[in-house]
């Protein structure tokens, strides 16, 4: 259980530190953009690959609960993007081919791009109208923690691959959804009315 406890504590501390460093000015612009999507009837499209794609699906569902027309790119029911519609692109590297190609196409069509990435200088970071930076790994944390170093030398992953980025992205976006719901004056009961009832 030593690896479990170290991994749990490392992730909790790292995610908290990560989210406290997010630019709140950019967050406010992002929320205002989604408020306008609701009032102006603009569509929101979400894209991510792998586990970032699962985060995109989770957030898309919450946007629908807030009565915002939202789609996950690649699903068969995805509607066309029109000028002024919003694309939320989630990619730790900012270079995931499928995500970057969607962002490029969205810009060509006049879409507004929000990039959630660890690399502001990446393809999606450079193309974004709003850029939210989330760390994907904190090497300084690893170096300063002797127990983490010892465990990693035994090949036990503390934060494998993009785990820190993906968990941070989910918590960041869920926090943003809570703020958006408050601004739209919608509570949990309002959201429940739009939750699927055929499960």
NORMOGI-V575879 format. One record per helix or strand. SS is the DSSP state (H for helix, E for strand). FROM is the first residue (numbers start at 1). TO is the last residue. If there is no record, write none. Layout:
((SS:FROM:TO) (SS:FROM:TO))
This chain:
((H:2:20) (H:24:40) (E:44:48) (H:51:65) (E:70:72) (E:86:90) (H:97:108) (E:112:117) (H:123:127) (E:130:133) (H:139:144) (H:146:153) (H:163:183) (H:188:192))
